[in-house]
């Protein structure tokens, strides 16, 4: 499985946008389709909310890629 670390620049990112920015799809709309098809899990549980708020500390898995979400460093 491919692993990717993603750093947030806000409090959260919508799931479909995360999938797009991680390179798993071309657009947010395509990200929504991945979720609708049941291909995405968050923290080990299937996720059906296309715009679920993904926050630092969560792990998203889709299509053989594991995305670990981190908060931006402060200071």
C-alpha positions, -999 to 999 in steps of 0.1 A, spaced: 0 0 0 12 35 -9 15 58 21 11 96 19 13 122 46 -10 152 40 -6 184 60 -37 205 66 -36 243 62 -70 247 79 -90 230 107 -103 203 82 -106 193 46 -136 178 29 -130 142 20 -137 146 -18 -111 175 -19 -85 154 0 -89 127 -26 -83 152 -53 -53 168 -37 -38 134 -29 -39 126 -67 -65 98 -64 -88 116 -88 -90 145 -112 -117 166 -94 -138 169 -63 -167 155 -83 -146 124 -91 -137 122 -54 -174 121 -46 -179 92 -70 -151 72 -52 -169 77 -19 -203 69 -35 -189 36 -48 -178 26 -13 -141 27 -21 -131 50 8 -126 44 45 -117 68 73 -101 55 104 -108 19 93 -145 24 88 -163 28 54 -172 64 48 -203 74 27 -203 111 34 -188 127 3 -179 159 21 -170 145 55 -147 168 74 -113 151 77 -92 165 105 -56 161 117 -49 126 131 -73 108 108 -63 82 82 -81 78 49 -76 47 27 -87 46 -10 -75 26 -40 -44 12 -23 -33 45 -9 -32 53 29 -33 91 36 -24 102 71 -36 137 78 -14 160 99 -19 195 113 4 222 100 33 231 122 28 262 143 53 285 157 
